[in-house]
Amino acid sequence: MRSGAAEVADPQRTRRPWQALLARGVYVVLSYALAPFALGFLAWRGLWNHAYWERFGERLGFAKVRFATPSIWIHAVSVGEVQAAAPLVRALLAEYPQTPVVVSTTTPTGAQRVQALFHGNVAHVYAPYDTPGGMRRFFARIRPRLVVIIETELWPNLFHECGRRRVPLVLASARISPRSLGSYRRFTALFREALSHGIVIAAQSEADAERFRDLGASPERTHVTGNIKFDFETPAQVRDRVAAFRTPWAAGRPVWVAASTHSGEDEQVLDALEETRRAHPDCLLLIAPRHPERFTAVAALVRGRGLALATRSSGEPCGAAKQVFLLDTLGELPSFYAAAAVAFVGGSLVPIGGHNLLEPAALGVPIITGPYNFNAEEVADMLVASGGARRLRDGGELGPAVIELLDDPALREQRGQTAQRFVQDNRGALERLLALVRPLLDAGRSAGAASAS
């Protein structure tokens, strides 16, 4: 009798066309050829953030952990995906307490978020580069009985290894933007081969599901579950932290936050601050750069504008004379969202694609975003259409947009409540995802028990 894990294998695997075999062969060669450059890039990034130099071996599949029993592997690229995966991880820890859970990321900030959220209840590893040898070594160490990838990471060698070992693979909150679909179509043979290994697609929307089917995903195993980012958990102590933050340094002051900013965006934010201060001279900007290696550069940029700066890491008080407060620590952004009257979410005034709009929305904070939202286009469009967020055409509109909200408490309240209601109305993806995951895990557990008896 075949196990549940084996049942997800696709019989079409035995009838691969020669184009797919050729595409896979080319990809394998390229993955090995490009791996040294990827390691070199990692070493270069380590010049600014030494955390990138840690645990290099894991990038090649030499995971620091070895499990005696099969595990659940959840891959979350960085901070946003880790945050989105947190409710799923906690549900799996509660329902399968005897099964080890490993969470992989590709960035040190993601690693730090895993530690902050789970405090050693899960193992963290850096995901290996997508080479056949790296994946084989990684699978041999962590022995996954289920792999869950948060959002969309199309890794052909990882998919192939799951198929070879008959390990079920779920793409959770899976999405493909119209822009990405055009790129993927150039490699149709490769992705059809990769998607033929019994993969379960839990798509964010029907449009995403249709794009996966267009690339070759099985219609029978492609489902619409929604976006689990809507089911994220706001830390219970956020409100207490807000009071602790605001009382000494921002009582009575209009406060706005620019979160997850990138190079080329900070300058536009500071231009907007200068414009905002003409209307509200006592306003305070909280700025949180996306990447820790940029903290020093942003501090220098602020001081170069002649603005008085306080930093979170220094512990210095942020008195009335300070115009900018730099959040140069990790894991505290939700509290700073809650402390602000207005939230600008970065990565959207430059072509990065935008970052998570749902965190400030869930806290009832009115949101401003730039024109670049292709990382989560549908969520941004829906939030803007609902009235919970305003989308700018360019950075020149940021100052007036902040002033408009600071001038009008009723408008702030209306947009904040609309954003919060939008998040609440779209929750439920987690339970739909678990409904797909549980049968795969339970079937694997039953098969393991039967083989042991």
Protein Blocks (a to p, Z undefined) as FASTA:
>chain_A
ZZfklmmpcfklmmccfklmmmmmmmmmmmmmmmmmmmmmmmmmmmmmmklmgoklmmno
pafbdcfbdcdddddfblmlmmmmmmmmmmmmmmmmmbccddddfbfklmmmmmmmnnop
accdddddddfklmmmmmmmnopabdcdehjaddfklmmmmmmnopacddehiacdfklm
mmmmmmmmmmmmmmmnopacddfbfklmmmmmmnopafklcccebjfklmpccdfklmmm
mmmmmmmmmgoiacdddehiaehklmmmmmmmmmmmmmmmmbccddddfblklmmmmmmm
mmmnopacddfklopacdfkbmbdcdfbehilmmmmmmpmbdcdehklbcnnpaafklmm
mnopacdddfblklmmmlmmmmmmnopaccdfbfklmmmmmmmmmmmmmlmmmmmmmmmm
mmmmmgojlmmmmmmmmmmmmmmmmmmmmmmZZ
